[in-house]
């Protein structure tokens, strides 16, 4: 199969038939074999009924229905797990992503050998204050932190090799950082394509301004995991050593001062340096304990792949 189109959705019943027909026309006109996987992320409208009607008329339509709203990342993970096409295309269900982009995205994966191609909505039809400016700041921070040079990390329209989606774990709210997850998994050939952005035709956006706050927090998380996820003691141990050096330095100074320089001066416990030494040593101990616990948890985790095998020989 050439293409799997993975579409997470929440309460998008008005747009589903139009989106399906548009995708089907593009696929047929380009002679692609395809499947469309709709993931209903706990919709409370008639989205699932619409998907069932589409599936009864087109065998390429497949559906996954969540018991409740688990989030876009979980929806994408479920779709990736079921996808079988050589190229996997993700897009939003609100008609703001154009299926006309699919052939060129497919060619960039197949002919140009990209692992992942991310859409870039260079011209947007969203609110400047509520979405555009926060999005620019968010993307700048993501570029600086991750080293992945993309203009639009959060664009829903992306294309992947099948191997990529089978070897990344999209959880929490990490769908914004799939290019970073892919890079960390070893898929480093990541490209970008300017895509058409269309104004929302039906309904309202399901994301508020809080998504940018969550996005920045997730960015810190993924930076930490990419740098220290395999060896947490490298971070916490280093911080612990720094705290101990500071604490020991103050304690050594107090000891020398009390024993040799000013034996009749104030009691050590009445001096601020004593509390600095005590506090930093306690914090250093806590950092070491956090590092040890992280290492223990990492070593006791079962059933989690720690690496990606690119090829095998005679196995």
ZIZI-V365262 format. One record per residue. RES is the residue in one letter. PSI is psi in whole degrees, 0 to 359 (* if undefined). Layout:
RES	PSI
RES	PSI
//
This chain:
X	138
X	308
X	136
X	125
X	118
X	122
X	101
X	149
X	155
X	111
X	60
X	37
X	327
X	329
X	347
X	314
X	316
X	319
X	316
X	313
X	321
X	314
X	315
X	319
X	318
X	316
X	316
X	321
X	337
X	4
X	40
X	140
X	139
X	167
X	149
X	117
X	108
X	131
X	108
X	106
X	59
X	38
X	146
X	2
X	206
X	28
X	316
X	322
X	322
X	318
X	319
X	320
X	318
X	320
X	329
X	337
X	336
X	113
X	346
X	348
X	129
X	154
X	146
X	132
X	122
X	150
X	326
X	182
X	107
X	346
X	159
X	323
X	316
X	324
X	316
X	320
X	316
X	319
X	319
X	323
X	327
X	346
X	142
X	355
X	151
X	328
X	132
X	125
X	129
X	144
X	158
X	161
X	5
X	10
X	11
X	342
X	133
X	123
X	343
X	343
X	345
X	313
X	317
X	321
X	318
X	316
X	325
X	326
X	313
X	314
X	323
X	357
X	33
X	147
X	324
X	138
X	123
X	138
X	150
X	109
X	82
X	321
X	118
X	156
X	26
X	172
X	132
X	315
X	315
X	330
X	315
X	309
X	313
X	324
X	320
X	317
X	317
X	314
X	324
X	313
X	320
X	319
X	313
X	323
X	319
X	334
X	1
X	120
X	76
X	150
X	336
X	86
X	327
X	7
X	128
X	340
X	107
X	158
X	142
X	150
X	150
X	322
X	328
X	309
X	339
X	349
X	15
X	150
X	104
X	111
X	178
X	239
X	39
X	7
X	335
X	337
X	27
X	320
X	324
X	317
X	320
X	316
X	317
X	334
X	355
X	1
X	93
X	350
X	88
X	123
X	180
X	145
X	131
X	126
X	159
X	132
X	131
X	149
X	145
X	130
X	324
X	152
X	197
X	161
X	147
X	4
X	136
X	187
X	338
X	343
X	331
X	325
X	312
X	324
X	317
X	322
X	319
X	326
X	318
X	318
X	312
X	329
X	315
X	314
X	323
X	329
X	319
X	8
X	328
X	331
X	77
X	335
X	336
X	323
X	304
X	326
X	319
X	317
X	321
X	318
X	317
X	315
X	319
X	321
X	316
X	312
X	315
X	324
X	314
X	319
X	318
X	317
X	315
X	320
X	313
X	316
X	318
X	324
X	325
X	324
X	316
X	67
X	334
X	8
X	197
X	155
X	148
X	321
X	353
X	3
X	139
X	332
X	329
X	316
X	327
X	315
X	316
X	315
X	314
X	325
X	322
X	315
X	319
X	318
X	319
X	321
X	317
X	316
X	317
X	318
X	316
X	315
X	318
X	317
X	319
X	315
X	318
X	320
X	341
X	356
X	134
X	150
X	15
X	124
X	131
X	353
X	169
X	124
X	124
X	324
X	161
X	154
X	121
X	39
X	*
//
